[in-house]
Structures are given as structure tokens and as C-alpha cells.
């Protein structure tokens, strides 16, 4: 089997792209860990989770019918249609 080595467009271009991508991934993961907290979870294949934004207190429902088919996310609202907000300490 013949494997051809992929050449970068410019010397160092690919390395800069990989470093920038890695930096953005770490920043995104750090932000997600710091900002959102899972407060409720049920199910293994039909999964429902309540996630709270620690900056705003807004509650979200995350639901998936299977782990491989994607999911849906929505703001949880009260009986008046206003977002459910958890007090932030």
C-alpha cells in the first residue's frame, strides 16, 4: 500500500492551524466547565438532563432519544412562559 505524505500549503502553516485549533478547543472546554452545571439527569438511552448556566441562572433541558442520533436543547419555562432561573450565589 502506498501512503503519500501530505505537504502543508506553506511551511509552518499546518502547525499554526493545529496550535490555534488546540488553543480554541481548550478554551471552549474550560468555558463550558466553568459556566454550565448539570443539576439533573435521567435515562440511559432516552436521556433528559437539566443544565444551569452559572452566569445567568437560566435552566435548559437537554434531551436525546439515543446517544448517537443527536439531541435537542430548550430553555425551561414556567407556567407564564418566563425562563426558569436558579438563584446564583
PDB file of N, CA, C and O in Angstrom:
ATOM      1  N   UNK A   1       0.839  -1.165   0.000  1.00  0.00           N
ATOM      2  CA  UNK A   1       0.000   0.000   0.000  1.00  0.00           C
ATOM      3  C   UNK A   1       0.891   1.236   0.000  1.00  0.00           C
ATOM      4  O   UNK A   1       1.859   1.310   0.756  1.00  0.00           O
ATOM      5  N   UNK A   2       0.566   2.194  -0.839  1.00  0.00           N
ATOM      6  CA  UNK A   2       1.331   3.424  -0.957  1.00  0.00           C
ATOM      7  C   UNK A   2       0.642   4.531  -0.172  1.00  0.00           C
ATOM      8  O   UNK A   2      -0.541   4.795  -0.384  1.00  0.00           O
ATOM      9  N   UNK A   3       1.365   5.176   0.724  1.00  0.00           N
ATOM     10  CA  UNK A   3       0.822   6.284   1.504  1.00  0.00           C
ATOM     11  C   UNK A   3       1.607   7.535   1.126  1.00  0.00           C
ATOM     12  O   UNK A   3       2.830   7.581   1.258  1.00  0.00           O
ATOM     13  N   UNK A   4       0.891   8.539   0.660  1.00  0.00           N
ATOM     14  CA  UNK A   4       1.536   9.782   0.269  1.00  0.00           C
ATOM     15  C   UNK A   4       1.507  10.754   1.444  1.00  0.00           C
ATOM     16  O   UNK A   4       0.479  10.929   2.097  1.00  0.00           O
ATOM     17  N   UNK A   5       2.632  11.369   1.695  1.00  0.00           N
ATOM     18  CA  UNK A   5       2.703  12.341   2.769  1.00  0.00           C
ATOM     19  C   UNK A   5       2.031  13.634   2.302  1.00  0.00           C
ATOM     20  O   UNK A   5       2.262  14.099   1.186  1.00  0.00           O
ATOM     21  N   UNK A   6       1.205  14.202   3.165  1.00  0.00           N
ATOM     22  CA  UNK A   6       0.519  15.446   2.828  1.00  0.00           C
ATOM     23  C   UNK A   6       1.447  16.606   3.148  1.00  0.00           C
ATOM     24  O   UNK A   6       1.964  16.712   4.260  1.00  0.00           O
ATOM     25  N   UNK A   7       1.653  17.462   2.179  1.00  0.00           N
ATOM     26  CA  UNK A   7       2.523  18.613   2.353  1.00  0.00           C
ATOM     27  C   UNK A   7       1.689  19.831   2.752  1.00  0.00           C
ATOM     28  O   UNK A   7       0.618  20.052   2.187  1.00  0.00           O
ATOM     29  N   UNK A   8       2.160  20.623   3.715  1.00  0.00           N
ATOM     30  CA  UNK A   8       1.426  21.836   4.085  1.00  0.00           C
ATOM     31  C   UNK A   8       1.467  22.859   2.960  1.00  0.00           C
ATOM     32  O   UNK A   8       2.352  22.825   2.105  1.00  0.00           O
ATOM     33  N   UNK A   9       0.490  23.777   2.971  1.00  0.00           N
ATOM     34  CA  UNK A   9       0.450  24.821   1.963  1.00  0.00           C
ATOM     35  C   UNK A   9       1.674  25.716   2.044  1.00  0.00           C
ATOM     36  O   UNK A   9       2.263  26.070   1.023  1.00  0.00           O
ATOM     37  N   UNK A  10       2.045  26.073   3.239  1.00  0.00           N
ATOM     38  CA  UNK A  10       3.245  26.870   3.476  1.00  0.00           C
ATOM     39  C   UNK A  10       3.968  26.245   4.655  1.00  0.00           C
ATOM     40  O   UNK A  10       3.323  25.667   5.529  1.00  0.00           O
ATOM     41  N   UNK A  11       5.268  26.344   4.703  1.00  0.00           N
ATOM     42  CA  UNK A  11       5.976  25.805   5.871  1.00  0.00           C
ATOM     43  C   UNK A  11       5.458  26.448   7.150  1.00  0.00           C
ATOM     44  O   UNK A  11       5.392  27.673   7.258  1.00  0.00           O
ATOM     45  N   UNK A  12       5.096  25.622   8.106  1.00  0.00           N
ATOM     46  CA  UNK A  12       4.609  26.104   9.388  1.00  0.00           C
ATOM     47  C   UNK A  12       3.123  26.417   9.426  1.00  0.00           C
ATOM     48  O   UNK A  12       2.572  26.591  10.513  1.00  0.00           O
ATOM     49  N   UNK A  13       2.452  26.496   8.282  1.00  0.00           N
ATOM     50  CA  UNK A  13       1.026  26.838   8.246  1.00  0.00           C
ATOM     51  C   UNK A  13       0.194  25.803   8.988  1.00  0.00           C
ATOM     52  O   UNK A  13      -0.653  26.153   9.810  1.00  0.00           O
ATOM     53  N   UNK A  14       0.432  24.541   8.700  1.00  0.00           N
ATOM     54  CA  UNK A  14      -0.325  23.468   9.355  1.00  0.00           C
ATOM     55  C   UNK A  14      -0.087  23.491  10.861  1.00  0.00           C
ATOM     56  O   UNK A  14      -1.026  23.333  11.642  1.00  0.00           O
ATOM     57  N   UNK A  15       1.163  23.685  11.272  1.00  0.00           N
ATOM     58  CA  UNK A  15       1.485  23.725  12.698  1.00  0.00           C
ATOM     59  C   UNK A  15       0.741  24.863  13.390  1.00  0.00           C
ATOM     60  O   UNK A  15       0.232  24.682  14.496  1.00  0.00           O
ATOM     61  N   UNK A  16       0.670  26.041  12.750  1.00  0.00           N
ATOM     62  CA  UNK A  16      -0.047  27.169  13.338  1.00  0.00           C
ATOM     63  C   UNK A  16      -1.530  26.843  13.453  1.00  0.00           C
ATOM     64  O   UNK A  16      -2.165  27.200  14.446  1.00  0.00           O
ATOM     65  N   UNK A  17      -2.091  26.168  12.449  1.00  0.00           N
ATOM     66  CA  UNK A  17      -3.503  25.800  12.467  1.00  0.00           C
ATOM     67  C   UNK A  17      -3.784  24.830  13.608  1.00  0.00           C
ATOM     68  O   UNK A  17      -4.764  24.995  14.335  1.00  0.00           O
ATOM     69  N   UNK A  18      -2.938  23.827  13.771  1.00  0.00           N
ATOM     70  CA  UNK A  18      -3.123  22.830  14.832  1.00  0.00           C
ATOM     71  C   UNK A  18      -3.019  23.490  16.202  1.00  0.00           C
ATOM     72  O   UNK A  18      -3.810  23.186  17.095  1.00  0.00           O
ATOM     73  N   UNK A  19      -2.052  24.388  16.378  1.00  0.00           N
ATOM     74  CA  UNK A  19      -1.896  25.067  17.657  1.00  0.00           C
ATOM     75  C   UNK A  19      -3.107  25.954  17.964  1.00  0.00           C
ATOM     76  O   UNK A  19      -3.592  25.974  19.096  1.00  0.00           O
ATOM     77  N   UNK A  20      -3.594  26.685  16.958  1.00  0.00           N
ATOM     78  CA  UNK A  20      -4.759  27.550  17.158  1.00  0.00           C
ATOM     79  C   UNK A  20      -5.999  26.714  17.464  1.00  0.00           C
ATOM     80  O   UNK A  20      -6.787  27.069  18.341  1.00  0.00           O
ATOM     81  N   UNK A  21      -6.175  25.604  16.741  1.00  0.00           N
ATOM     82  CA  UNK A  21      -7.319  24.726  16.967  1.00  0.00           C
ATOM     83  C   UNK A  21      -7.276  24.139  18.372  1.00  0.00           C
ATOM     84  O   UNK A  21      -8.305  24.076  19.046  1.00  0.00           O
ATOM     85  N   UNK A  22      -6.109  23.712  18.819  1.00  0.00           N
ATOM     86  CA  UNK A  22      -5.948  23.143  20.151  1.00  0.00           C
ATOM     87  C   UNK A  22      -6.237  24.197  21.218  1.00  0.00           C
ATOM     88  O   UNK A  22      -6.890  23.909  22.222  1.00  0.00           O
ATOM     89  N   UNK A  23      -5.753  25.405  21.000  1.00  0.00           N
ATOM     90  CA  UNK A  23      -5.977  26.500  21.947  1.00  0.00           C
ATOM     91  C   UNK A  23      -7.465  26.815  22.049  1.00  0.00           C
ATOM     92  O   UNK A  23      -7.972  27.012  23.153  1.00  0.00           O
ATOM     93  N   UNK A  24      -8.178  26.866  20.922  1.00  0.00           N
ATOM     94  CA  UNK A  24      -9.617  27.149  20.931  1.00  0.00           C
ATOM     95  C   UNK A  24     -10.384  26.024  21.614  1.00  0.00           C
ATOM     96  O   UNK A  24     -11.334  26.279  22.353  1.00  0.00           O
ATOM     97  N   UNK A  25      -9.976  24.780  21.369  1.00  0.00           N
ATOM     98  CA  UNK A  25     -10.654  23.636  21.997  1.00  0.00           C
ATOM     99  C   UNK A  25     -10.494  23.700  23.510  1.00  0.00           C
ATOM    100  O   UNK A  25     -11.458  23.484  24.244  1.00  0.00           O
ATOM    101  N   UNK A  26      -9.281  23.994  23.983  1.00  0.00           N
ATOM    102  CA  UNK A  26      -9.052  24.076  25.424  1.00  0.00           C
ATOM    103  C   UNK A  26      -9.855  25.211  26.043  1.00  0.00           C
ATOM    104  O   UNK A  26     -10.424  25.058  27.123  1.00  0.00           O
ATOM    105  N   UNK A  27      -9.902  26.362  25.351  1.00  0.00           N
ATOM    106  CA  UNK A  27     -10.664  27.492  25.853  1.00  0.00           C
ATOM    107  C   UNK A  27     -12.150  27.169  25.900  1.00  0.00           C
ATOM    108  O   UNK A  27     -12.822  27.502  26.876  1.00  0.00           O
ATOM    109  N   UNK A  28     -12.672  26.525  24.859  1.00  0.00           N
ATOM    110  CA  UNK A  28     -14.086  26.151  24.807  1.00  0.00           C
ATOM    111  C   UNK A  28     -14.412  25.174  25.931  1.00  0.00           C
ATOM    112  O   UNK A  28     -15.419  25.339  26.620  1.00  0.00           O
ATOM    113  N   UNK A  29     -13.565  24.151  26.123  1.00  0.00           N
ATOM    114  CA  UNK A  29     -13.804  23.175  27.179  1.00  0.00           C
ATOM    115  C   UNK A  29     -13.742  23.836  28.552  1.00  0.00           C
ATOM    116  O   UNK A  29     -14.539  23.519  29.436  1.00  0.00           O
ATOM    117  N   UNK A  30     -12.796  24.755  28.728  1.00  0.00           N
ATOM    118  CA  UNK A  30     -12.659  25.448  30.004  1.00  0.00           C
ATOM    119  C   UNK A  30     -13.899  26.298  30.277  1.00  0.00           C
ATOM    120  O   UNK A  30     -14.412  26.304  31.396  1.00  0.00           O
ATOM    121  N   UNK A  31     -14.386  27.018  29.256  1.00  0.00           N
ATOM    122  CA  UNK A  31     -15.573  27.852  29.416  1.00  0.00           C
ATOM    123  C   UNK A  31     -16.786  27.005  29.747  1.00  0.00           C
ATOM    124  O   UNK A  31     -17.577  27.373  30.616  1.00  0.00           O
ATOM    125  N   UNK A  32     -16.947  25.882  29.073  1.00  0.00           N
ATOM    126  CA  UNK A  32     -18.108  25.026  29.313  1.00  0.00           C
ATOM    127  C   UNK A  32     -18.075  24.459  30.720  1.00  0.00           C
ATOM    128  O   UNK A  32     -19.112  24.386  31.379  1.00  0.00           O
ATOM    129  N   UNK A  33     -16.910  24.058  31.191  1.00  0.00           N
ATOM    130  CA  UNK A  33     -16.802  23.502  32.537  1.00  0.00           C
ATOM    131  C   UNK A  33     -17.079  24.558  33.590  1.00  0.00           C
ATOM    132  O   UNK A  33     -17.680  24.264  34.623  1.00  0.00           O
ATOM    133  N   UNK A  34     -16.648  25.780  33.338  1.00  0.00           N
ATOM    134  CA  UNK A  34     -16.825  26.840  34.313  1.00  0.00           C
ATOM    135  C   UNK A  34     -18.232  27.433  34.292  1.00  0.00           C
ATOM    136  O   UNK A  34     -18.719  27.882  35.329  1.00  0.00           O
ATOM    137  N   UNK A  35     -18.880  27.444  33.158  1.00  0.00           N
ATOM    138  CA  UNK A  35     -20.139  28.173  33.030  1.00  0.00           C
ATOM    139  C   UNK A  35     -21.380  27.320  33.266  1.00  0.00           C
ATOM    140  O   UNK A  35     -22.351  27.827  33.828  1.00  0.00           O
ATOM    141  N   UNK A  36     -21.397  26.065  32.871  1.00  0.00           N
ATOM    142  CA  UNK A  36     -22.602  25.245  32.948  1.00  0.00           C
ATOM    143  C   UNK A  36     -22.433  24.106  33.942  1.00  0.00           C
ATOM    144  O   UNK A  36     -21.351  23.534  34.076  1.00  0.00           O
ATOM    145  N   UNK A  37     -23.527  23.783  34.641  1.00  0.00           N
ATOM    146  CA  UNK A  37     -23.513  22.672  35.585  1.00  0.00           C
ATOM    147  C   UNK A  37     -24.765  21.827  35.358  1.00  0.00           C
ATOM    148  O   UNK A  37     -25.864  22.354  35.181  1.00  0.00           O
ATOM    149  N   UNK A  38     -24.579  20.520  35.367  1.00  0.00           N
ATOM    150  CA  UNK A  38     -25.698  19.595  35.219  1.00  0.00           C
ATOM    151  C   UNK A  38     -26.299  19.373  36.600  1.00  0.00           C
ATOM    152  O   UNK A  38     -25.607  18.951  37.526  1.00  0.00           O
ATOM    153  N   UNK A  39     -27.599  19.663  36.731  1.00  0.00           N
ATOM    154  CA  UNK A  39     -28.244  19.534  38.038  1.00  0.00           C
ATOM    155  C   UNK A  39     -29.209  18.358  38.114  1.00  0.00           C
ATOM    156  O   UNK A  39     -29.640  17.984  39.204  1.00  0.00           O
ATOM    157  N   UNK A  40     -29.555  17.766  36.963  1.00  0.00           N
ATOM    158  CA  UNK A  40     -30.472  16.631  36.949  1.00  0.00           C
ATOM    159  C   UNK A  40     -30.210  15.805  35.706  1.00  0.00           C
ATOM    160  O   UNK A  40     -29.943  16.349  34.634  1.00  0.00           O
ATOM    161  N   UNK A  41     -30.285  14.487  35.850  1.00  0.00           N
ATOM    162  CA  UNK A  41     -30.120  13.598  34.709  1.00  0.00           C
ATOM    163  C   UNK A  41     -30.936  12.341  34.935  1.00  0.00           C
ATOM    164  O   UNK A  41     -31.004  11.823  36.050  1.00  0.00           O
ATOM    165  N   UNK A  42     -31.561  11.850  33.858  1.00  0.00           N
ATOM    166  CA  UNK A  42     -32.268  10.573  33.933  1.00  0.00           C
ATOM    167  C   UNK A  42     -32.163   9.872  32.591  1.00  0.00           C
ATOM    168  O   UNK A  42     -32.058  10.509  31.543  1.00  0.00           O
ATOM    169  N   UNK A  43     -32.193   8.539  32.644  1.00  0.00           N
ATOM    170  CA  UNK A  43     -32.196   7.729  31.438  1.00  0.00           C
ATOM    171  C   UNK A  43     -30.820   7.358  30.930  1.00  0.00           C
ATOM    172  O   UNK A  43     -29.828   8.040  31.189  1.00  0.00           O
ATOM    173  N   UNK A  44     -30.788   6.240  30.188  1.00  0.00           N
ATOM    174  CA  UNK A  44     -29.547   5.775  29.568  1.00  0.00           C
ATOM    175  C   UNK A  44     -29.604   5.909  28.055  1.00  0.00           C
ATOM    176  O   UNK A  44     -28.632   6.341  27.436  1.00  0.00           O
ATOM    177  N   UNK A  45     -30.738   5.543  27.450  1.00  0.00           N
ATOM    178  CA  UNK A  45     -30.870   5.710  26.001  1.00  0.00           C
ATOM    179  C   UNK A  45     -31.754   6.913  25.687  1.00  0.00           C
ATOM    180  O   UNK A  45     -31.436   7.693  24.790  1.00  0.00           O
ATOM    181  N   UNK A  46     -32.839   7.070  26.402  1.00  0.00           N
ATOM    182  CA  UNK A  46     -33.659   8.287  26.307  1.00  0.00           C
ATOM    183  C   UNK A  46     -33.209   9.193  27.445  1.00  0.00           C
ATOM    184  O   UNK A  46     -33.666   9.062  28.581  1.00  0.00           O
ATOM    185  N   UNK A  47     -32.321  10.099  27.128  1.00  0.00           N
ATOM    186  CA  UNK A  47     -31.652  10.895  28.157  1.00  0.00           C
ATOM    187  C   UNK A  47     -32.293  12.278  28.266  1.00  0.00           C
ATOM    188  O   UNK A  47     -32.543  12.946  27.263  1.00  0.00           O
ATOM    189  N   UNK A  48     -32.552  12.688  29.501  1.00  0.00           N
ATOM    190  CA  UNK A  48     -33.012  14.039  29.788  1.00  0.00           C
ATOM    191  C   UNK A  48     -32.090  14.614  30.858  1.00  0.00           C
ATOM    192  O   UNK A  48     -31.819  13.967  31.870  1.00  0.00           O
ATOM    193  N   UNK A  49     -31.611  15.832  30.627  1.00  0.00           N
ATOM    194  CA  UNK A  49     -30.741  16.498  31.593  1.00  0.00           C
ATOM    195  C   UNK A  49     -31.210  17.936  31.753  1.00  0.00           C
ATOM    196  O   UNK A  49     -31.688  18.555  30.802  1.00  0.00           O
ATOM    197  N   UNK A  50     -31.069  18.458  32.965  1.00  0.00           N
ATOM    198  CA  UNK A  50     -31.289  19.879  33.202  1.00  0.00           C
ATOM    199  C   UNK A  50     -29.921  20.486  33.465  1.00  0.00           C
ATOM    200  O   UNK A  50     -29.166  20.024  34.320  1.00  0.00           O
ATOM    201  N   UNK A  51     -29.626  21.526  32.714  1.00  0.00           N
ATOM    202  CA  UNK A  51     -28.334  22.192  32.797  1.00  0.00           C
ATOM    203  C   UNK A  51     -28.586  23.643  33.186  1.00  0.00           C
ATOM    204  O   UNK A  51     -29.481  24.287  32.638  1.00  0.00           O
ATOM    205  N   UNK A  52     -27.798  24.163  34.134  1.00  0.00           N
ATOM    206  CA  UNK A  52     -27.951  25.541  34.590  1.00  0.00           C
ATOM    207  C   UNK A  52     -26.729  26.349  34.172  1.00  0.00           C
ATOM    208  O   UNK A  52     -25.588  25.932  34.370  1.00  0.00           O
ATOM    209  N   UNK A  53     -26.993  27.512  33.591  1.00  0.00           N
ATOM    210  CA  UNK A  53     -25.941  28.462  33.244  1.00  0.00           C
ATOM    211  C   UNK A  53     -25.583  29.197  34.530  1.00  0.00           C
ATOM    212  O   UNK A  53     -26.418  29.914  35.080  1.00  0.00           O
ATOM    213  N   UNK A  54     -24.352  29.032  35.018  1.00  0.00           N
ATOM    214  CA  UNK A  54     -23.957  29.619  36.298  1.00  0.00           C
ATOM    215  C   UNK A  54     -23.812  31.131  36.236  1.00  0.00           C
ATOM    216  O   UNK A  54     -23.757  31.774  37.284  1.00  0.00           O
ATOM    217  N   UNK A  55     -23.748  31.717  35.058  1.00  0.00           N
ATOM    218  CA  UNK A  55     -23.660  33.178  34.957  1.00  0.00           C
ATOM    219  C   UNK A  55     -25.033  33.832  34.984  1.00  0.00           C
ATOM    220  O   UNK A  55     -25.198  34.901  35.571  1.00  0.00           O
ATOM    221  N   UNK A  56     -26.020  33.202  34.353  1.00  0.00           N
ATOM    222  CA  UNK A  56     -27.364  33.800  34.268  1.00  0.00           C
ATOM    223  C   UNK A  56     -28.387  33.092  35.149  1.00  0.00           C
ATOM    224  O   UNK A  56     -29.415  33.678  35.487  1.00  0.00           O
ATOM    225  N   UNK A  57     -28.124  31.843  35.526  1.00  0.00           N
ATOM    226  CA  UNK A  57     -29.077  31.057  36.307  1.00  0.00           C
ATOM    227  C   UNK A  57     -30.158  30.407  35.466  1.00  0.00           C
ATOM    228  O   UNK A  57     -31.000  29.686  36.001  1.00  0.00           O
ATOM    229  N   UNK A  58     -30.157  30.645  34.155  1.00  0.00           N
ATOM    230  CA  UNK A  58     -31.187  30.094  33.267  1.00  0.00           C
ATOM    231  C   UNK A  58     -31.038  28.568  33.193  1.00  0.00           C
ATOM    232  O   UNK A  58     -29.932  28.041  33.077  1.00  0.00           O
ATOM    233  N   UNK A  59     -32.190  27.872  33.266  1.00  0.00           N
ATOM    234  CA  UNK A  59     -32.236  26.412  33.197  1.00  0.00           C
ATOM    235  C   UNK A  59     -32.562  25.958  31.779  1.00  0.00           C
ATOM    236  O   UNK A  59     -33.433  26.529  31.122  1.00  0.00           O
ATOM    237  N   UNK A  60     -31.866  24.938  31.316  1.00  0.00           N
ATOM    238  CA  UNK A  60     -32.081  24.375  29.981  1.00  0.00           C
ATOM    239  C   UNK A  60     -32.379  22.893  30.102  1.00  0.00           C
ATOM    240  O   UNK A  60     -31.852  22.218  30.986  1.00  0.00           O
ATOM    241  N   UNK A  61     -33.227  22.384  29.210  1.00  0.00           N
ATOM    242  CA  UNK A  61     -33.489  20.951  29.116  1.00  0.00           C
ATOM    243  C   UNK A  61     -32.746  20.420  27.902  1.00  0.00           C
ATOM    244  O   UNK A  61     -32.914  20.928  26.793  1.00  0.00           O
ATOM    245  N   UNK A  62     -31.931  19.408  28.109  1.00  0.00           N
ATOM    246  CA  UNK A  62     -31.218  18.726  27.036  1.00  0.00           C
ATOM    247  C   UNK A  62     -31.817  17.333  26.939  1.00  0.00           C
ATOM    248  O   UNK A  62     -31.830  16.598  27.926  1.00  0.00           O
ATOM    249  N   UNK A  63     -32.315  16.956  25.760  1.00  0.00           N
ATOM    250  CA  UNK A  63     -32.966  15.661  25.589  1.00  0.00           C
ATOM    251  C   UNK A  63     -32.432  14.966  24.350  1.00  0.00           C
ATOM    252  O   UNK A  63     -32.201  15.601  23.321  1.00  0.00           O
ATOM    253  N   UNK A  64     -32.236  13.647  24.456  1.00  0.00           N
ATOM    254  CA  UNK A  64     -31.769  12.847  23.327  1.00  0.00           C
ATOM    255  C   UNK A  64     -32.463  11.500  23.363  1.00  0.00           C
ATOM    256  O   UNK A  64     -32.590  10.888  24.423  1.00  0.00           O
ATOM    257  N   UNK A  65     -32.918  11.029  22.186  1.00  0.00           N
ATOM    258  CA  UNK A  65     -33.571   9.724  22.139  1.00  0.00           C
ATOM    259  C   UNK A  65     -32.543   8.601  22.119  1.00  0.00           C
ATOM    260  O   UNK A  65     -32.801   7.517  22.643  1.00  0.00           O
ATOM    261  N   UNK A  66     -31.394   8.846  21.527  1.00  0.00           N
ATOM    262  CA  UNK A  66     -30.264   7.914  21.594  1.00  0.00           C
ATOM    263  C   UNK A  66     -28.997   8.745  21.627  1.00  0.00           C
ATOM    264  O   UNK A  66     -29.002   9.904  21.213  1.00  0.00           O
ATOM    265  N   UNK A  67     -27.933   8.176  22.106  1.00  0.00           N
ATOM    266  CA  UNK A  67     -26.686   8.929  22.215  1.00  0.00           C
ATOM    267  C   UNK A  67     -26.049   9.198  20.860  1.00  0.00           C
ATOM    268  O   UNK A  67     -25.197  10.080  20.758  1.00  0.00           O
ATOM    269  N   UNK A  68     -26.432   8.467  19.817  1.00  0.00           N
ATOM    270  CA  UNK A  68     -25.803   8.639  18.512  1.00  0.00           C
ATOM    271  C   UNK A  68     -26.662   9.431  17.526  1.00  0.00           C
ATOM    272  O   UNK A  68     -26.200   9.736  16.427  1.00  0.00           O
ATOM    273  N   UNK A  69     -27.899   9.770  17.892  1.00  0.00           N
ATOM    274  CA  UNK A  69     -28.798  10.422  16.944  1.00  0.00           C
ATOM    275  C   UNK A  69     -28.924  11.924  17.163  1.00  0.00           C
ATOM    276  O   UNK A  69     -29.795  12.555  16.564  1.00  0.00           O
ATOM    277  N   UNK A  70     -28.091  12.505  17.993  1.00  0.00           N
ATOM    278  CA  UNK A  70     -28.183  13.926  18.249  1.00  0.00           C
ATOM    279  C   UNK A  70     -29.082  14.220  19.426  1.00  0.00           C
ATOM    280  O   UNK A  70     -29.549  13.314  20.115  1.00  0.00           O
ATOM    281  N   UNK A  71     -29.319  15.507  19.647  1.00  0.00           N
ATOM    282  CA  UNK A  71     -30.125  15.880  20.797  1.00  0.00           C
ATOM    283  C   UNK A  71     -30.795  17.217  20.545  1.00  0.00           C
ATOM    284  O   UNK A  71     -30.533  17.879  19.540  1.00  0.00           O
ATOM    285  N   UNK A  72     -31.655  17.602  21.459  1.00  0.00           N
ATOM    286  CA  UNK A  72     -32.325  18.887  21.393  1.00  0.00           C
ATOM    287  C   UNK A  72     -32.139  19.605  22.713  1.00  0.00           C
ATOM    288  O   UNK A  72     -32.001  18.979  23.764  1.00  0.00           O
ATOM    289  N   UNK A  73     -32.137  20.938  22.647  1.00  0.00           N
ATOM    290  CA  UNK A  73     -31.948  21.728  23.855  1.00  0.00           C
ATOM    291  C   UNK A  73     -32.927  22.894  23.831  1.00  0.00           C
ATOM    292  O   UNK A  73     -33.132  23.523  22.793  1.00  0.00           O
ATOM    293  N   UNK A  74     -33.530  23.179  24.985  1.00  0.00           N
ATOM    294  CA  UNK A  74     -34.515  24.250  25.067  1.00  0.00           C
ATOM    295  C   UNK A  74     -34.445  24.909  26.435  1.00  0.00           C
ATOM    296  O   UNK A  74     -34.073  24.275  27.422  1.00  0.00           O
ATOM    297  N   UNK A  75     -34.802  26.170  26.483  1.00  0.00           N
ATOM    298  CA  UNK A  75     -34.914  26.877  27.760  1.00  0.00           C
ATOM    299  C   UNK A  75     -36.139  26.326  28.477  1.00  0.00           C
ATOM    300  O   UNK A  75     -37.193  26.151  27.864  1.00  0.00           O
ATOM    301  N   UNK A  76     -36.008  26.052  29.765  1.00  0.00           N
ATOM    302  CA  UNK A  76     -37.165  25.640  30.564  1.00  0.00           C
ATOM    303  C   UNK A  76     -37.932  26.889  30.970  1.00  0.00           C
ATOM    304  O   UNK A  76     -37.337  27.879  31.396  1.00  0.00           O
ATOM    305  N   UNK A  77     -39.249  26.841  30.838  1.00  0.00           N
ATOM    306  CA  UNK A  77     -40.078  27.990  31.189  1.00  0.00           C
ATOM    307  C   UNK A  77     -41.107  27.603  32.247  1.00  0.00           C
ATOM    308  O   UNK A  77     -41.466  26.434  32.392  1.00  0.00           O
ATOM    309  N   UNK A  78     -41.575  28.621  32.987  1.00  0.00           N
ATOM    310  CA  UNK A  78     -42.614  28.380  33.989  1.00  0.00           C
ATOM    311  C   UNK A  78     -43.992  28.447  33.330  1.00  0.00           C
ATOM    312  O   UNK A  78     -44.088  28.528  32.105  1.00  0.00           O
ATOM    313  N   UNK A  79     -45.059  28.413  34.132  1.00  0.00           N
ATOM    314  CA  UNK A  79     -46.414  28.395  33.587  1.00  0.00           C
ATOM    315  C   UNK A  79     -46.787  29.690  32.872  1.00  0.00           C
ATOM    316  O   UNK A  79     -47.765  29.717  32.126  1.00  0.00           O
ATOM    317  N   UNK A  80     -46.025  30.762  33.086  1.00  0.00           N
ATOM    318  CA  UNK A  80     -46.277  32.038  32.415  1.00  0.00           C
ATOM    319  C   UNK A  80     -45.396  32.236  31.189  1.00  0.00           C
ATOM    320  O   UNK A  80     -45.457  33.279  30.539  1.00  0.00           O
ATOM    321  N   UNK A  81     -44.581  31.240  30.874  1.00  0.00           N
ATOM    322  CA  UNK A  81     -43.713  31.327  29.711  1.00  0.00           C
ATOM    323  C   UNK A  81     -42.400  32.045  29.957  1.00  0.00           C
ATOM    324  O   UNK A  81     -41.657  32.315  29.013  1.00  0.00           O
ATOM    325  N   UNK A  82     -42.099  32.363  31.228  1.00  0.00           N
ATOM    326  CA  UNK A  82     -40.845  33.021  31.551  1.00  0.00           C
ATOM    327  C   UNK A  82     -39.785  31.976  31.865  1.00  0.00           C
ATOM    328  O   UNK A  82     -40.105  30.940  32.448  1.00  0.00           O
ATOM    329  N   UNK A  83     -38.514  32.225  31.488  1.00  0.00           N
ATOM    330  CA  UNK A  83     -37.455  31.251  31.768  1.00  0.00           C
ATOM    331  C   UNK A  83     -37.330  30.951  33.263  1.00  0.00           C
ATOM    332  O   UNK A  83     -37.458  31.839  34.105  1.00  0.00           O
ATOM    333  N   UNK A  84     -37.081  29.694  33.563  1.00  0.00           N
ATOM    334  CA  UNK A  84     -36.835  29.289  34.936  1.00  0.00           C
ATOM    335  C   UNK A  84     -35.393  29.664  35.258  1.00  0.00           C
ATOM    336  O   UNK A  84     -34.461  29.260  34.561  1.00  0.00           O
ATOM    337  N   UNK A  85     -35.223  30.448  36.331  1.00  0.00           N
ATOM    338  CA  UNK A  85     -33.906  30.943  36.701  1.00  0.00           C
ATOM    339  C   UNK A  85     -33.583  30.470  38.107  1.00  0.00           C
ATOM    340  O   UNK A  85     -34.355  30.701  39.037  1.00  0.00           O
ATOM    341  N   UNK A  86     -32.434  29.804  38.266  1.00  0.00           N
ATOM    342  CA  UNK A  86     -31.947  29.377  39.562  1.00  0.00           C
ATOM    343  C   UNK A  86     -31.118  30.512  40.150  1.00  0.00           C
ATOM    344  O   UNK A  86     -30.234  31.031  39.468  1.00  0.00           O
ATOM    345  N   UNK A  87     -31.377  30.918  41.406  1.00  0.00           N
ATOM    346  CA  UNK A  87     -30.579  31.980  42.004  1.00  0.00           C
ATOM    347  C   UNK A  87     -29.088  31.607  42.032  1.00  0.00           C
ATOM    348  O   UNK A  87     -28.717  30.482  42.368  1.00  0.00           O
ATOM    349  N   UNK A  88     -28.253  32.580  41.669  1.00  0.00           N
ATOM    350  CA  UNK A  88     -26.805  32.363  41.627  1.00  0.00           C
ATOM    351  C   UNK A  88     -26.200  32.947  42.890  1.00  0.00           C
ATOM    352  O   UNK A  88     -26.496  34.082  43.265  1.00  0.00           O
ATOM    353  N   UNK A  89     -25.350  32.165  43.544  1.00  0.00           N
ATOM    354  CA  UNK A  89     -24.683  32.642  44.764  1.00  0.00           C
ATOM    355  C   UNK A  89     -23.445  33.416  44.435  1.00  0.00           C
ATOM    356  O   UNK A  89     -22.757  33.893  45.337  1.00  0.00           O
TER     357      UNK A  89
END
